[in-house]
Amino acid sequence: MSEYLPPRAPDGNEPGRWEPRPNEGEDQARMVVAARIGAPPTVQAGDQPPRNAQALWSLGLSIGGIALLIVSVGLAFWLTIPVEGVAINLARQGRRRAQTEGIGGLRAARTGRTVAIVGIALAVAVGIGWILVFILGLDVSTDVGRDSPNAPTDLSVLWGLAGRGHL
């Protein structure tokens, strides 16, 4: 099992799928492709492999959508849902690119899609909750600032400011 090396091209020096053939005389970075115990490592010249930008953006947007939902106390649910939808679409593109081009990012795309689905579910649940608060006219008060007489103690003050365009 320790003697295994990946298959080689017929001439043995052909670069891999994403490794460009180095120009003569240029100083190129060297990277280890494969090595076995007791044998010198096989090295090839080339640049860094391409990044799967769609998969990485998917993961970033899905985490950012949930962060937006948390920071806004759920009030930005209407913005979180489209952001998570874009993250799902980018995850689909990133997964397709990882499979067709043979580059990395499959795990990032899968994780981005999963986090985006969770974000959509949370946004829908929080949105329904806030809509019920408004329809039923529930008093959503907090215990923060009860020691100070001029501190707002419920979210109706914020809604009043938001309704007048101050927030």
C-alpha positions in Angstrom: 0.0 0.0 0.0 2.9 2.4 0.7 4.3 1.7 -2.8 1.3 3.3 -4.6 1.7 6.2 -6.9 -1.0 7.7 -9.1 -0.9 6.8 -12.8 1.6 8.8 -15.0 1.2 10.2 -18.4 3.0 8.3 -21.3 6.0 10.6 -21.3 6.1 10.8 -17.5 6.5 14.6 -17.5 3.1 15.8 -18.6 1.7 18.3 -16.2 -1.6 17.6 -14.5 -5.0 19.1 -15.5 -4.4 22.5 -13.8 -0.7 22.7 -13.9 0.6 24.7 -16.8 3.7 23.6 -18.5 6.6 25.9 -17.3 8.3 28.2 -19.8 11.9 27.5 -20.4 14.2 29.6 -18.2 11.5 30.9 -15.9 11.7 30.5 -12.2 8.7 28.5 -11.3 7.5 27.2 -8.0 8.0 23.5 -7.4 5.4 21.3 -5.7 5.4 17.7 -4.6 2.9 15.6 -6.5 3.5 12.2 -5.2 6.1 10.4 -3.1 6.6 6.9 -1.8 8.7 5.6 1.0 12.3 5.2 0.1 12.0 7.0 -3.3 12.7 10.6 -4.2 9.5 12.7 -4.5 8.0 13.4 -7.9 7.9 17.1 -8.4 6.3 19.3 -11.0 6.5 23.0 -11.7 3.4 25.1 -11.9 1.2 27.8 -10.3 -1.4 27.3 -7.6 -4.5 25.3 -8.7 -7.5 27.4 -9.6 -9.9 28.2 -6.8 -13.6 27.3 -7.1 -14.9 30.8 -6.5 -18.6 29.8 -6.8 -18.2 27.2 -4.0 -16.4 29.7 -1.7 -18.9 32.5 -2.4 -21.7 30.1 -1.7 -20.3 29.3 1.7 -19.5 32.9 2.5 -23.0 34.2 1.4 -24.8 31.5 3.3 -22.9 32.2 6.5 -23.4 36.0 5.9 -27.1 35.5 5.5 -27.5 33.8 8.8 -25.3 36.4 10.4 -27.5 39.1 9.0 -30.5 37.4 10.4 -29.0 37.2 13.9 -27.6 40.7 13.9 -31.0 42.2 12.8 -32.9 40.2 15.4 -34.7 38.6 12.6 -36.0 41.8 11.1 -34.0 41.3 7.9 -35.7 38.0 7.1 -36.9 39.5 3.8 -33.3 40.2 2.8 -31.9 36.9 4.1 -34.1 34.7 1.9 -32.8 36.1 -1.5 -29.2 36.0 -0.2 -29.5 32.4 0.7 -31.2 31.6 -2.6 -28.1 33.1 -4.4 -25.9 31.0 -2.2 -27.8 27.8 -3.2 -27.4 28.7 -6.9 -23.7 29.4 -6.4 -23.3 26.1 -4.6 -24.9 24.3 -7.5 -22.5 26.0 -10.0 -19.5 25.3 -7.7 -20.4 21.6 -7.4 -20.8 21.3 -11.2 -17.5 23.0 -11.7 -15.7 20.8 -9.2 -17.0 17.7 -10.9 -16.4 18.7 -14.5 -13.0 20.5 -14.2 -11.6 18.2 -11.5 -10.8 21.0 -9.1 -11.5 21.3 -5.4 -14.5 23.0 -3.7 -16.9 20.1 -3.6 -17.1 20.1 0.2 -17.4 23.9 0.3 -20.2 23.8 -2.2 -22.0 21.1 -0.2 -21.6 23.0 3.0 -22.7 26.3 1.5 -25.9 24.6 0.2 -26.7 23.0 3.5 -26.1 26.2 5.5 -28.2 28.2 3.0 -31.1 25.8 3.3 -30.9 26.1 7.1 -30.7 29.9 6.7 -33.9 29.9 4.6 -35.7 27.7 7.1 -34.7 30.1 9.9 -35.6 33.2 7.9 -39.0 31.8 7.1 -39.7 30.8 10.8 -38.5 34.2 12.1 -40.5 36.0 9.4 -43.7 34.2 10.4 -42.9 35.0 14.0 -42.5 38.7 13.3 -45.6 38.8 11.1 -47.6 37.2 13.9 -46.2 39.8 16.4 -47.5 42.6 14.2 -50.8 41.0 13.3 -51.7 40.0 16.9 -50.2 43.2 18.4 -48.2 41.3 20.9 -46.1 43.2 23.4 -42.5 42.3 22.8 -40.8 43.8 25.8 -37.3 43.3 27.2 -35.7 43.5 30.6 -32.8 45.6 29.3 -32.7 49.1 30.8 -35.4 48.7 33.4 -33.1 50.5 35.9 -33.1 53.7 33.9 -36.3 55.6 33.6 -35.7 56.9 30.1 -34.4 53.6 28.5 -36.8 52.0 26.0 -38.0 48.7 27.3 -39.9 47.3 24.3 -39.4 47.0 20.6 -42.4 49.2 19.8 -40.1 52.3 20.2 -37.9 50.9 17.5 -40.9 50.2 15.2 -42.1 53.8 15.8 -38.7 55.1 14.7 -38.6 52.7 11.7 -42.1 53.7 10.7 -41.1 57.4 10.6 -38.0 56.7 8.6 -35.4 57.4 11.4 -33.8 54.0 11.2 
